Amino acid sequence: MAVTNVENQQLRVQEKIAEIMCGKGESEECCPVKDILARFGDKWSIYTILMLGKQEKLRFNELKAQITGVSQRMLTVTLRSLEEDGLVSRAVYPEIPPRVEYSLTPLGKSLLLQLLALADWAKLNINQILEARERYSKKTQPIS
């Protein structure tokens, strides 16, 4: 029985998904996808990484000004979490007032490359997504 290229590719995708996902009853530590997405899959972490990727170093207020809608507290929490995970480095300079700069670590830069690939995908597919949302909205509207 001959297996087509499409079928072969689908099998490889399924194998890869099974390889990275945890099964039922397995510990949370074994599931890197779940752990990573839970830690920095939120919009503020992604925006922070993207903004730090745009410029080499940013001070807190510069970063806050570039991320529309983020509160001071949420940006502080986000930066601490990203620093804890080794994605962002924080440099404090002994000046008055103290100067603090944030930048991506090599690990953060490697994640940035993946986010840029996702951003490219989003740009390529936004029209299809918006059309699908419109079709769905029409489908779920109550009949009057």
N, CA, C and O atoms as CSV, one atom per row, in Angstrom:
chain,resi,resn,atom,element,x,y,z
A,1,MET,N,N,0.852,-1.185,0.000
A,1,MET,CA,C,0.000,0.000,0.000
A,1,MET,C,C,0.891,1.239,0.000
A,1,MET,O,O,1.701,1.431,0.907
A,2,ALA,N,N,0.741,2.053,-0.992
A,2,ALA,CA,C,1.563,3.249,-1.117
A,2,ALA,C,C,1.037,4.353,-0.204
A,2,ALA,O,O,-0.171,4.561,-0.088
A,3,VAL,N,N,1.969,5.058,0.443
A,3,VAL,CA,C,1.620,6.188,1.310
A,3,VAL,C,C,2.005,7.458,0.566
A,3,VAL,O,O,3.145,7.607,0.127
A,4,THR,N,N,1.057,8.364,0.428
A,4,THR,CA,C,1.330,9.607,-0.290
A,4,THR,C,C,2.171,10.538,0.577
A,4,THR,O,O,2.303,10.342,1.785
A,5,ASN,N,N,2.734,11.557,-0.071
A,5,ASN,CA,C,3.515,12.559,0.662
A,5,ASN,C,C,2.673,13.272,1.704
A,5,ASN,O,O,3.147,13.557,2.804
A,6,VAL,N,N,1.429,13.561,1.360
A,6,VAL,CA,C,0.531,14.259,2.285
A,6,VAL,C,C,0.269,13.388,3.509
A,6,VAL,O,O,0.320,13.868,4.641
A,7,GLU,N,N,-0.012,12.106,3.278
A,7,GLU,CA,C,-0.257,11.184,4.393
A,7,GLU,C,C,0.996,11.037,5.256
A,7,GLU,O,O,0.918,10.993,6.484
A,8,ASN,N,N,2.131,10.962,4.603
A,8,ASN,CA,C,3.406,10.852,5.315
A,8,ASN,C,C,3.654,12.093,6.181
A,8,ASN,O,O,4.082,11.985,7.330
A,9,GLN,N,N,3.382,13.256,5.618
A,9,GLN,CA,C,3.559,14.507,6.356
A,9,GLN,C,C,2.595,14.568,7.539
A,9,GLN,O,O,2.974,15.003,8.627
A,10,GLN,N,N,1.365,14.139,7.334
A,10,GLN,CA,C,0.376,14.140,8.415
A,10,GLN,C,C,0.810,13.211,9.546
A,10,GLN,O,O,0.628,13.544,10.717
A,11,LEU,N,N,1.374,12.062,9.217
A,11,LEU,CA,C,1.873,11.138,10.240
A,11,LEU,C,C,3.020,11.763,11.029
A,11,LEU,O,O,3.089,11.611,12.249
A,12,ARG,N,N,3.921,12.465,10.343
A,12,ARG,CA,C,5.042,13.128,11.031
A,12,ARG,C,C,4.529,14.217,11.971
A,12,ARG,O,O,5.044,14.374,13.078
A,13,VAL,N,N,3.516,14.972,11.535
A,13,VAL,CA,C,2.931,16.015,12.384
A,13,VAL,C,C,2.304,15.378,13.614
A,13,VAL,O,O,2.515,15.854,14.730
A,14,GLN,N,N,1.538,14.310,13.427
A,14,GLN,CA,C,0.904,13.629,14.558
A,14,GLN,C,C,1.941,13.074,15.528
A,14,GLN,O,O,1.757,13.160,16.743
A,15,GLU,N,N,3.032,12.504,15.006
A,15,GLU,CA,C,4.100,11.972,15.855
A,15,GLU,C,C,4.760,13.101,16.652
A,15,GLU,O,O,5.057,12.940,17.836
A,16,LYS,N,N,4.983,14.229,16.003
A,16,LYS,CA,C,5.611,15.371,16.674
A,16,LYS,C,C,4.709,15.901,17.787
A,16,LYS,O,O,5.193,16.219,18.874
A,17,ILE,N,N,3.418,15.998,17.530
A,17,ILE,CA,C,2.482,16.465,18.548
A,17,ILE,C,C,2.464,15.494,19.719
A,17,ILE,O,O,2.494,15.918,20.874
A,18,ALA,N,N,2.417,14.205,19.437
A,18,ALA,CA,C,2.423,13.205,20.513
A,18,ALA,C,C,3.712,13.282,21.326
A,18,ALA,O,O,3.702,13.056,22.536
A,19,GLU,N,N,4.811,13.598,20.667
A,19,GLU,CA,C,6.110,13.691,21.324
A,19,GLU,C,C,6.173,14.860,22.316
A,19,GLU,O,O,6.806,14.745,23.366
A,20,ILE,N,N,5.526,15.971,21.991
A,20,ILE,CA,C,5.648,17.157,22.841
A,20,ILE,C,C,4.518,17.325,23.839
A,20,ILE,O,O,4.633,18.121,24.772
A,21,MET,N,N,3.429,16.590,23.662
A,21,MET,CA,C,2.292,16.739,24.565
A,21,MET,C,C,2.296,15.632,25.614
A,21,MET,O,O,2.702,14.502,25.345
A,22,CYS,N,N,1.839,15.978,26.809
A,22,CYS,CA,C,1.722,15.003,27.882
A,22,CYS,C,C,0.417,14.238,27.749
A,22,CYS,O,O,-0.596,14.769,27.296
A,23,GLY,N,N,0.468,13.003,28.149
A,23,GLY,CA,C,-0.748,12.199,28.189
A,23,GLY,C,C,-1.437,12.366,29.529
A,23,GLY,O,O,-0.898,12.993,30.440
A,24,LYS,N,N,-2.624,11.806,29.645
A,24,LYS,CA,C,-3.375,11.867,30.898
A,24,LYS,C,C,-2.601,11.130,31.980
A,24,LYS,O,O,-2.013,10.076,31.737
A,25,GLY,N,N,-2.613,11.698,33.167
A,25,GLY,CA,C,-1.965,11.056,34.302
A,25,GLY,C,C,-0.477,11.337,34.424
A,25,GLY,O,O,0.138,10.967,35.424
A,26,GLU,N,N,0.112,11.985,33.424
A,26,GLU,CA,C,1.535,12.308,33.499
A,26,GLU,C,C,1.713,13.615,34.249
A,26,GLU,O,O,0.813,14.454,34.278
A,27,SER,N,N,2.879,13.782,34.856
A,27,SER,CA,C,3.132,14.979,35.654
A,27,SER,C,C,3.256,16.211,34.773
A,27,SER,O,O,3.611,16.123,33.597
A,28,GLU,N,N,2.955,17.365,35.368
A,28,GLU,CA,C,3.030,18.631,34.634
A,28,GLU,C,C,4.467,18.942,34.205
A,28,GLU,O,O,4.673,19.620,33.198
A,29,GLU,N,N,5.465,18.453,34.957
A,29,GLU,CA,C,6.862,18.757,34.625
A,29,GLU,C,C,7.262,18.191,33.269
A,29,GLU,O,O,8.182,18.696,32.625
A,30,CYS,N,N,6.562,17.132,32.835
A,30,CYS,CA,C,6.956,16.492,31.571
A,30,CYS,C,C,6.399,17.220,30.361
A,30,CYS,O,O,6.722,16.856,29.230
A,31,CYS,N,N,5.583,18.225,30.562
A,31,CYS,CA,C,4.915,18.867,29.438
A,31,CYS,C,C,5.478,20.263,29.189
A,31,CYS,O,O,4.954,21.241,29.721
A,32,PRO,N,N,6.529,20.368,28.396
A,32,PRO,CA,C,7.147,21.680,28.164
A,32,PRO,C,C,6.221,22.674,27.480
A,32,PRO,O,O,6.283,23.869,27.772
A,33,VAL,N,N,5.376,22.214,26.590
A,33,VAL,CA,C,4.489,23.126,25.869
A,33,VAL,C,C,3.536,23.806,26.845
A,33,VAL,O,O,3.384,25.027,26.823
A,34,LYS,N,N,2.902,23.019,27.692
A,34,LYS,CA,C,1.956,23.560,28.663
A,34,LYS,C,C,2.661,24.531,29.612
A,34,LYS,O,O,2.143,25.606,29.916
A,35,ASP,N,N,3.840,24.141,30.071
A,35,ASP,CA,C,4.594,24.982,31.006
A,35,ASP,C,C,4.987,26.309,30.373
A,35,ASP,O,O,4.791,27.367,30.972
A,36,ILE,N,N,5.531,26.260,29.184
A,36,ILE,CA,C,6.002,27.474,28.507
A,36,ILE,C,C,4.836,28.395,28.170
A,36,ILE,O,O,4.906,29.598,28.419
A,37,LEU,N,N,3.763,27.839,27.605
A,37,LEU,CA,C,2.614,28.676,27.258
A,37,LEU,C,C,1.972,29.286,28.495
A,37,LEU,O,O,1.501,30.423,28.450
A,38,ALA,N,N,1.949,28.551,29.594
A,38,ALA,CA,C,1.380,29.091,30.834
A,38,ALA,C,C,2.241,30.229,31.370
A,38,ALA,O,O,1.715,31.188,31.935
A,39,ARG,N,N,3.546,30.135,31.202
A,39,ARG,CA,C,4.452,31.152,31.746
A,39,ARG,C,C,4.493,32.429,30.914
A,39,ARG,O,O,4.377,33.525,31.463
A,40,PHE,N,N,4.651,32.307,29.631
A,40,PHE,CA,C,4.752,33.540,28.843
A,40,PHE,C,C,4.008,33.481,27.529
A,40,PHE,O,O,4.481,33.998,26.517
A,41,GLY,N,N,2.854,32.858,27.537
A,41,GLY,CA,C,1.995,32.849,26.373
A,41,GLY,C,C,0.953,33.955,26.410
A,41,GLY,O,O,0.112,34.049,25.515
A,42,ASP,N,N,1.004,34.795,27.442
A,42,ASP,CA,C,0.040,35.887,27.550
A,42,ASP,C,C,0.476,37.073,26.688
A,42,ASP,O,O,1.633,37.175,26.281
A,43,LYS,N,N,-0.469,37.957,26.423
A,43,LYS,CA,C,-0.160,39.059,25.502
A,43,LYS,C,C,0.908,40.005,26.035
A,43,LYS,O,O,1.702,40.522,25.250
A,44,TRP,N,N,0.954,40.247,27.337
A,44,TRP,CA,C,1.929,41.211,27.855
A,44,TRP,C,C,3.348,40.667,27.729
A,44,TRP,O,O,4.273,41.415,27.413
A,45,SER,N,N,3.524,39.392,27.971
A,45,SER,CA,C,4.860,38.804,27.807
A,45,SER,C,C,5.292,38.856,26.351
A,45,SER,O,O,6.432,39.205,26.045
A,46,ILE,N,N,4.390,38.513,25.469
A,46,ILE,CA,C,4.722,38.521,24.042
A,46,ILE,C,C,5.041,39.933,23.573
A,46,ILE,O,O,6.035,40.144,22.878
A,47,TYR,N,N,4.207,40.907,23.945
A,47,TYR,CA,C,4.477,42.300,23.563
A,47,TYR,C,C,5.812,42.774,24.144
A,47,TYR,O,O,6.574,43.467,23.470
A,48,THR,N,N,6.091,42.403,25.383
A,48,THR,CA,C,7.344,42.811,26.023
A,48,THR,C,C,8.538,42.251,25.267
A,48,THR,O,O,9.504,42.966,25.003
A,49,ILE,N,N,8.469,40.972,24.920
A,49,ILE,CA,C,9.565,40.354,24.168
A,49,ILE,C,C,9.719,41.023,22.797
A,49,ILE,O,O,10.838,41.290,22.360
A,50,LEU,N,N,8.614,41.289,22.130
A,50,LEU,CA,C,8.684,41.949,20.821
A,50,LEU,C,C,9.284,43.351,20.916
A,50,LEU,O,O,10.104,43.732,20.080
A,51,MET,N,N,8.878,44.119,21.931
A,51,MET,CA,C,9.405,45.482,22.092
A,51,MET,C,C,10.891,45.461,22.442
A,51,MET,O,O,11.659,46.294,21.958
A,52,LEU,N,N,11.293,44.511,23.281
A,52,LEU,CA,C,12.716,44.406,23.620
A,52,LEU,C,C,13.523,43.895,22.430
A,52,LEU,O,O,14.720,44.162,22.329
A,53,GLY,N,N,12.877,43.166,21.537
A,53,GLY,CA,C,13.554,42.721,20.326
A,53,GLY,C,C,13.727,43.848,19.319
A,53,GLY,O,O,14.644,43.832,18.497
A,54,LYS,N,N,12.837,44.820,19.397
A,54,LYS,CA,C,12.888,45.971,18.485
A,54,LYS,C,C,14.062,46.879,18.813
A,54,LYS,O,O,14.700,47.431,17.917
A,55,GLN,N,N,14.340,47.028,20.097
A,55,GLN,CA,C,15.472,47.852,20.535
A,55,GLN,C,C,16.327,47.024,21.489
A,55,GLN,O,O,15.814,46.173,22.217
A,56,GLU,N,N,17.600,47.273,21.480
A,56,GLU,CA,C,18.505,46.443,22.273
A,56,GLU,C,C,18.263,46.559,23.778
A,56,GLU,O,O,18.265,45.553,24.486
A,57,LYS,N,N,18.059,47.767,24.260
A,57,LYS,CA,C,17.833,48.007,25.691
A,57,LYS,C,C,16.719,49.033,25.842
A,57,LYS,O,O,16.611,49.980,25.062
A,58,LEU,N,N,15.896,48.824,26.859
A,58,LEU,CA,C,14.845,49.791,27.150
A,58,LEU,C,C,14.732,49.975,28.654
A,58,LEU,O,O,14.891,49.035,29.432
A,59,ARG,N,N,14.455,51.204,29.036
A,59,ARG,CA,C,14.153,51.480,30.429
A,59,ARG,C,C,12.674,51.177,30.648
A,59,ARG,O,O,11.900,51.083,29.695
A,60,PHE,N,N,12.294,51.025,31.914
A,60,PHE,CA,C,10.937,50.636,32.249
A,60,PHE,C,C,9.901,51.555,31.599
A,60,PHE,O,O,8.972,51.079,30.946
A,61,ASN,N,N,10.056,52.861,31.774
A,61,ASN,CA,C,9.055,53.800,31.240
A,61,ASN,C,C,9.033,53.825,29.713
A,61,ASN,O,O,7.980,54.050,29.117
A,62,GLU,N,N,10.171,53.599,29.078
A,62,GLU,CA,C,10.198,53.510,27.619
A,62,GLU,C,C,9.409,52.279,27.156
A,62,GLU,O,O,8.643,52.334,26.194
A,63,LEU,N,N,9.616,51.196,27.853
A,63,LEU,CA,C,8.909,49.953,27.545
A,63,LEU,C,C,7.410,50.114,27.769
A,63,LEU,O,O,6.603,49.695,26.938
A,64,LYS,N,N,7.044,50.716,28.885
A,64,LYS,CA,C,5.631,50.933,29.210
A,64,LYS,C,C,4.964,51.812,28.162
A,64,LYS,O,O,3.816,51.567,27.791
A,65,ALA,N,N,5.661,52.826,27.682
A,65,ALA,CA,C,5.104,53.729,26.669
A,65,ALA,C,C,4.859,53.009,25.338
A,65,ALA,O,O,3.981,53.404,24.572
A,66,GLN,N,N,5.626,51.964,25.066
A,66,GLN,CA,C,5.497,51.255,23.789
A,66,GLN,C,C,4.461,50.138,23.819
A,66,GLN,O,O,4.042,49.650,22.770
A,67,ILE,N,N,4.041,49.729,25.028
A,67,ILE,CA,C,3.063,48.647,25.148
A,67,ILE,C,C,1.735,49.259,25.578
A,67,ILE,O,O,1.489,49.450,26.769
A,68,THR,N,N,0.903,49.560,24.627
A,68,THR,CA,C,-0.379,50.210,24.883
A,68,THR,C,C,-1.262,49.365,25.792
A,68,THR,O,O,-1.494,48.183,25.539
A,69,GLY,N,N,-1.752,50.006,26.866
A,69,GLY,CA,C,-2.722,49.346,27.733
A,69,GLY,C,C,-2.160,48.598,28.917
A,69,GLY,O,O,-2.921,48.200,29.798
A,70,VAL,N,N,-0.857,48.390,28.975
A,70,VAL,CA,C,-0.289,47.651,30.106
A,70,VAL,C,C,-0.161,48.580,31.313
A,70,VAL,O,O,0.267,49.726,31.183
A,71,SER,N,N,-0.537,48.072,32.486
A,71,SER,CA,C,-0.396,48.870,33.707
A,71,SER,C,C,1.031,48.733,34.228
A,71,SER,O,O,1.759,47.814,33.854
A,72,GLN,N,N,1.409,49.656,35.088
A,72,GLN,CA,C,2.749,49.609,35.674
A,72,GLN,C,C,2.943,48.302,36.434
A,72,GLN,O,O,3.988,47.662,36.322
A,73,ARG,N,N,1.937,47.913,37.202
A,73,ARG,CA,C,2.038,46.682,37.986
A,73,ARG,C,C,2.168,45.461,37.084
A,73,ARG,O,O,3.002,44.593,37.341
A,74,MET,N,N,1.356,45.381,36.028
A,74,MET,CA,C,1.395,44.225,35.131
A,74,MET,C,C,2.724,44.143,34.396
A,74,MET,O,O,3.250,43.049,34.192
A,75,LEU,N,N,3.272,45.279,33.997
A,75,LEU,CA,C,4.571,45.262,33.328
A,75,LEU,C,C,5.652,44.813,34.301
A,75,LEU,O,O,6.553,44.066,33.919
A,76,THR,N,N,5.578,45.255,35.552
A,76,THR,CA,C,6.547,44.828,36.570
A,76,THR,C,C,6.480,43.313,36.765
A,76,THR,O,O,7.510,42.639,36.781
A,77,VAL,N,N,5.276,42.784,36.911
A,77,VAL,CA,C,5.089,41.335,37.095
A,77,VAL,C,C,5.608,40.574,35.876
A,77,VAL,O,O,6.279,39.552,36.014
A,78,THR,N,N,5.296,41.072,34.696
A,78,THR,CA,C,5.725,40.431,33.451
A,78,THR,C,C,7.241,40.410,33.344
A,78,THR,O,O,7.823,39.375,33.019
A,79,LEU,N,N,7.888,41.534,33.614
A,79,LEU,CA,C,9.346,41.607,33.529
A,79,LEU,C,C,10.009,40.682,34.541
A,79,LEU,O,O,11.007,40.034,34.226
A,80,ARG,N,N,9.470,40.616,35.737
A,80,ARG,CA,C,10.032,39.705,36.757
A,80,ARG,C,C,9.922,38.253,36.315
A,80,ARG,O,O,10.860,37.471,36.478
A,81,SER,N,N,8.770,37.899,35.756
A,81,SER,CA,C,8.562,36.529,35.294
A,81,SER,C,C,9.511,36.187,34.141
A,81,SER,O,O,10.098,35.105,34.117
A,82,LEU,N,N,9.657,37.101,33.199
A,82,LEU,CA,C,10.561,36.873,32.073
A,82,LEU,C,C,12.017,36.811,32.529
A,82,LEU,O,O,12.816,36.052,31.980
A,83,GLU,N,N,12.354,37.612,33.533
A,83,GLU,CA,C,13.707,37.564,34.084
A,83,GLU,C,C,13.936,36.228,34.803
A,83,GLU,O,O,14.997,35.619,34.666
A,84,GLU,N,N,12.949,35.785,35.559
A,84,GLU,CA,C,13.048,34.502,36.279
A,84,GLU,C,C,13.257,33.338,35.311
A,84,GLU,O,O,13.993,32.398,35.610
A,85,ASP,N,N,12.597,33.410,34.137
A,85,ASP,CA,C,12.724,32.348,33.146
A,85,ASP,C,C,13.972,32.478,32.284
A,85,ASP,O,O,14.218,31.636,31.421
A,86,GLY,N,N,14.762,33.522,32.509
A,86,GLY,CA,C,16.009,33.678,31.771
A,86,GLY,C,C,15.854,34.289,30.393
A,86,GLY,O,O,16.759,34.186,29.565
A,87,LEU,N,N,14.710,34.928,30.134
A,87,LEU,CA,C,14.472,35.525,28.821
A,87,LEU,C,C,14.863,36.998,28.763
A,87,LEU,O,O,15.186,37.522,27.697
A,88,VAL,N,N,14.830,37.656,29.912
A,88,VAL,CA,C,15.128,39.089,30.000
A,88,VAL,C,C,16.190,39.289,31.066
A,88,VAL,O,O,16.176,38.634,32.109
A,89,SER,N,N,17.104,40.198,30.791
A,89,SER,CA,C,18.080,40.578,31.819
A,89,SER,C,C,17.789,42.004,32.268
A,89,SER,O,O,17.316,42.841,31.499
A,90,ARG,N,N,18.082,42.243,33.511
A,90,ARG,CA,C,17.822,43.544,34.143
A,90,ARG,C,C,19.148,44.091,34.644
A,90,ARG,O,O,19.817,43.463,35.463
A,91,ALA,N,N,19.520,45.252,34.154
A,91,ALA,CA,C,20.775,45.883,34.573
A,91,ALA,C,C,20.450,47.144,35.370
A,91,ALA,O,O,19.743,48.029,34.888
A,92,VAL,N,N,20.975,47.214,36.593
A,92,VAL,CA,C,20.759,48.379,37.455
A,92,VAL,C,C,22.072,49.147,37.521
A,92,VAL,O,O,23.122,48.578,37.821
A,93,TYR,N,N,22.001,50.448,37.238
A,93,TYR,CA,C,23.185,51.300,37.265
A,93,TYR,C,C,23.126,52.180,38.501
A,93,TYR,O,O,22.101,52.804,38.773
A,94,PRO,N,N,24.231,52.236,39.258
A,94,PRO,CA,C,24.241,52.998,40.513
A,94,PRO,C,C,24.325,54.503,40.274
A,94,PRO,O,O,25.376,55.123,40.438
A,95,GLU,N,N,23.207,55.059,39.889
A,95,GLU,CA,C,23.103,56.496,39.645
A,95,GLU,C,C,21.963,57.022,40.500
A,95,GLU,O,O,21.195,56.252,41.076
A,96,ILE,N,N,21.863,58.310,40.573
A,96,ILE,CA,C,20.743,58.919,41.291
A,96,ILE,C,C,19.982,59.768,40.287
A,96,ILE,O,O,20.543,60.730,39.763
A,97,PRO,N,N,18.735,59.452,40.003
A,97,PRO,CA,C,18.020,58.245,40.441
A,97,PRO,C,C,18.577,57.012,39.734
A,97,PRO,O,O,19.193,57.129,38.675
A,98,PRO,N,N,18.363,55.827,40.317
A,98,PRO,CA,C,18.904,54.606,39.707
A,98,PRO,C,C,18.347,54.396,38.299
A,98,PRO,O,O,17.164,54.620,38.042
A,99,ARG,N,N,19.209,53.969,37.411
A,99,ARG,CA,C,18.809,53.680,36.039
A,99,ARG,C,C,18.732,52.169,35.886
A,99,ARG,O,O,19.676,51.456,36.226
A,100,VAL,N,N,17.615,51.684,35.379
A,100,VAL,CA,C,17.413,50.252,35.167
A,100,VAL,C,C,17.081,50.035,33.704
A,100,VAL,O,O,16.188,50.680,33.154
A,101,GLU,N,N,17.809,49.120,33.077
A,101,GLU,CA,C,17.575,48.803,31.678
A,101,GLU,C,C,17.279,47.314,31.523
A,101,GLU,O,O,17.847,46.468,32.214
A,102,TYR,N,N,16.377,47.025,30.599
A,102,TYR,CA,C,16.001,45.647,30.315
A,102,TYR,C,C,16.427,45.299,28.898
A,102,TYR,O,O,16.387,46.137,27.998
A,103,SER,N,N,16.835,44.050,28.716
A,103,SER,CA,C,17.202,43.569,27.381
A,103,SER,C,C,16.930,42.070,27.312
A,103,SER,O,O,16.794,41.395,28.332
A,104,LEU,N,N,16.853,41.568,26.081
A,104,LEU,CA,C,16.657,40.139,25.897
A,104,LEU,C,C,17.971,39.403,26.079
A,104,LEU,O,O,19.025,39.881,25.660
A,105,THR,N,N,17.905,38.249,26.699
A,105,THR,CA,C,19.053,37.353,26.796
A,105,THR,C,C,19.138,36.554,25.496
A,105,THR,O,O,18.227,36.638,24.672
A,106,PRO,N,N,20.195,35.791,25.291
A,106,PRO,CA,C,20.236,34.931,24.100
A,106,PRO,C,C,19.020,33.983,24.029
A,106,PRO,O,O,18.502,33.723,22.943
A,107,LEU,N,N,18.576,33.481,25.165
A,107,LEU,CA,C,17.388,32.624,25.188
A,107,LEU,C,C,16.151,33.417,24.762
A,107,LEU,O,O,15.316,32.916,24.008
A,108,GLY,N,N,16.039,34.639,25.241
A,108,GLY,CA,C,14.926,35.508,24.853
A,108,GLY,C,C,14.951,35.823,23.365
A,108,GLY,O,O,13.906,35.885,22.716
A,109,LYS,N,N,16.149,36.022,22.829
A,109,LYS,CA,C,16.274,36.298,21.390
A,109,LYS,C,C,15.860,35.085,20.567
A,109,LYS,O,O,15.284,35.234,19.490
A,110,SER,N,N,16.148,33.889,21.063
A,110,SER,CA,C,15.736,32.688,20.327
A,110,SER,C,C,14.219,32.549,20.332
A,110,SER,O,O,13.640,32.106,19.341
A,111,LEU,N,N,13.559,32.924,21.444
A,111,LEU,CA,C,12.099,32.928,21.478
A,111,LEU,C,C,11.550,34.020,20.560
A,111,LEU,O,O,10.532,33.813,19.899
A,112,LEU,N,N,12.199,35.160,20.511
A,112,LEU,CA,C,11.783,36.250,19.632
A,112,LEU,C,C,11.693,35.773,18.184
A,112,LEU,O,O,10.756,36.136,17.473
A,113,LEU,N,N,12.642,34.977,17.749
A,113,LEU,CA,C,12.617,34.469,16.371
A,113,LEU,C,C,11.360,33.639,16.118
A,113,LEU,O,O,10.773,33.713,15.038
A,114,GLN,N,N,10.949,32.857,17.103
A,114,GLN,CA,C,9.725,32.055,16.966
A,114,GLN,C,C,8.490,32.950,16.938
A,114,GLN,O,O,7.550,32.697,16.184
A,115,LEU,N,N,8.496,33.992,17.758
A,115,LEU,CA,C,7.366,34.928,17.775
A,115,LEU,C,C,7.263,35.685,16.458
A,115,LEU,O,O,6.162,35.973,15.988
A,116,LEU,N,N,8.396,36.003,15.867
A,116,LEU,CA,C,8.384,36.683,14.566
A,116,LEU,C,C,7.801,35.779,13.485
A,116,LEU,O,O,7.098,36.249,12.590
A,117,ALA,N,N,8.093,34.479,13.567
A,117,ALA,CA,C,7.499,33.531,12.617
A,117,ALA,C,C,5.982,33.492,12.809
A,117,ALA,O,O,5.233,33.447,11.833
A,118,LEU,N,N,5.532,33.510,14.055
A,118,LEU,CA,C,4.093,33.541,14.336
A,118,LEU,C,C,3.473,34.843,13.821
A,118,LEU,O,O,2.371,34.837,13.272
A,119,ALA,N,N,4.181,35.945,14.001
A,119,ALA,CA,C,3.693,37.239,13.518
A,119,ALA,C,C,3.571,37.233,11.994
A,119,ALA,O,O,2.615,37.783,11.448
A,120,ASP,N,N,4.526,36.621,11.311
A,120,ASP,CA,C,4.454,36.506,9.849
A,120,ASP,C,C,3.217,35.699,9.443
A,120,ASP,O,O,2.498,36.067,8.514
A,121,TRP,N,N,2.985,34.594,10.156
A,121,TRP,CA,C,1.817,33.767,9.880
A,121,TRP,C,C,0.540,34.591,10.069
A,121,TRP,O,O,-0.376,34.531,9.249
A,122,ALA,N,N,0.494,35.359,11.156
A,122,ALA,CA,C,-0.696,36.177,11.442
A,122,ALA,C,C,-0.939,37.190,10.331
A,122,ALA,O,O,-2.078,37.381,9.905
A,123,LYS,N,N,0.121,37.841,9.858
A,123,LYS,CA,C,-0.030,38.813,8.772
A,123,LYS,C,C,-0.541,38.154,7.498
A,123,LYS,O,O,-1.387,38.716,6.802
A,124,LEU,N,N,-0.035,36.979,7.196
A,124,LEU,CA,C,-0.434,36.276,5.983
A,124,LEU,C,C,-1.887,35.799,6.043
A,124,LEU,O,O,-2.550,35.691,5.011
A,125,ASN,N,N,-2.373,35.519,7.235
A,125,ASN,CA,C,-3.679,34.879,7.368
A,125,ASN,C,C,-4.762,35.730,8.017
A,125,ASN,O,O,-5.868,35.236,8.234
A,126,ILE,N,N,-4.486,36.977,8.332
A,126,ILE,CA,C,-5.462,37.804,9.046
A,126,ILE,C,C,-6.763,37.962,8.269
A,126,ILE,O,O,-7.837,37.942,8.870
A,127,ASN,N,N,-6.695,38.118,6.958
A,127,ASN,CA,C,-7.924,38.287,6.186
A,127,ASN,C,C,-8.805,37.043,6.248
A,127,ASN,O,O,-10.024,37.154,6.379
A,128,GLN,N,N,-8.203,35.871,6.157
A,128,GLN,CA,C,-8.969,34.628,6.257
A,128,GLN,C,C,-9.597,34.489,7.643
A,128,GLN,O,O,-10.735,34.035,7.770
A,129,ILE,N,N,-8.867,34.872,8.664
A,129,ILE,CA,C,-9.371,34.779,10.035
A,129,ILE,C,C,-10.533,35.738,10.233
A,129,ILE,O,O,-11.552,35.369,10.817
A,130,LEU,N,N,-10.386,36.973,9.747
A,130,LEU,CA,C,-11.475,37.948,9.877
A,130,LEU,C,C,-12.713,37.508,9.117
A,130,LEU,O,O,-13.832,37.683,9.598
A,131,GLU,N,N,-12.521,36.934,7.927
A,131,GLU,CA,C,-13.655,36.418,7.161
A,131,GLU,C,C,-14.335,35.270,7.900
A,131,GLU,O,O,-15.564,35.197,7.934
A,132,ALA,N,N,-13.555,34.384,8.485
A,132,ALA,CA,C,-14.122,33.262,9.239
A,132,ALA,C,C,-14.905,33.762,10.446
A,132,ALA,O,O,-15.972,33.231,10.757
A,133,ARG,N,N,-14.391,34.764,11.119
A,133,ARG,CA,C,-15.109,35.346,12.255
A,133,ARG,C,C,-16.446,35.934,11.810
A,133,ARG,O,O,-17.461,35.776,12.488
A,134,GLU,N,N,-16.432,36.608,10.672
A,134,GLU,CA,C,-17.656,37.203,10.146
A,134,GLU,C,C,-18.675,36.116,9.805
A,134,GLU,O,O,-19.854,36.237,10.139
A,135,ARG,N,N,-18.216,35.055,9.138
A,135,ARG,CA,C,-19.120,33.942,8.810
A,135,ARG,C,C,-19.688,33.317,10.083
A,135,ARG,O,O,-20.878,33.008,10.148
A,136,TYR,N,N,-18.856,33.138,11.069
A,136,TYR,CA,C,-19.292,32.546,12.334
A,136,TYR,C,C,-20.306,33.450,13.027
A,136,TYR,O,O,-21.322,32.986,13.545
A,137,SER,N,N,-20.013,34.737,13.027
A,137,SER,CA,C,-20.913,35.702,13.653
A,137,SER,C,C,-22.295,35.654,12.997
A,137,SER,O,O,-23.314,35.677,13.688
A,138,LYS,N,N,-22.327,35.589,11.686
A,138,LYS,CA,C,-23.604,35.509,10.964
A,138,LYS,C,C,-24.325,34.201,11.269
A,138,LYS,O,O,-25.550,34.170,11.387
A,139,LYS,N,N,-23.571,33.143,11.392
A,139,LYS,CA,C,-24.139,31.827,11.653
A,139,LYS,C,C,-24.752,31.736,13.054
A,139,LYS,O,O,-25.737,31.027,13.257
A,140,THR,N,N,-24.172,32.447,14.008
A,140,THR,CA,C,-24.624,32.332,15.398
A,140,THR,C,C,-25.597,33.426,15.806
A,140,THR,O,O,-26.070,33.428,16.943
A,141,GLN,N,N,-25.909,34.358,14.910
A,141,GLN,CA,C,-26.863,35.417,15.228
A,141,GLN,C,C,-28.257,34.822,15.327
A,141,GLN,O,O,-28.650,34.004,14.496
A,142,PRO,N,N,-29.008,35.235,16.348
A,142,PRO,CA,C,-30.376,34.731,16.463
A,142,PRO,C,C,-31.234,35.219,15.302
A,142,PRO,O,O,-31.068,36.337,14.815
A,143,ILE,N,N,-32.135,34.375,14.877
A,143,ILE,CA,C,-33.056,34.724,13.789
A,143,ILE,C,C,-34.191,35.554,14.394
A,143,ILE,O,O,-34.817,35.147,15.372
A,144,SER,N,N,-34.445,36.721,13.797
A,144,SER,CA,C,-35.507,37.588,14.346
A,144,SER,C,C,-36.771,37.550,13.533
A,144,SER,O,O,-37.744,38.224,13.871
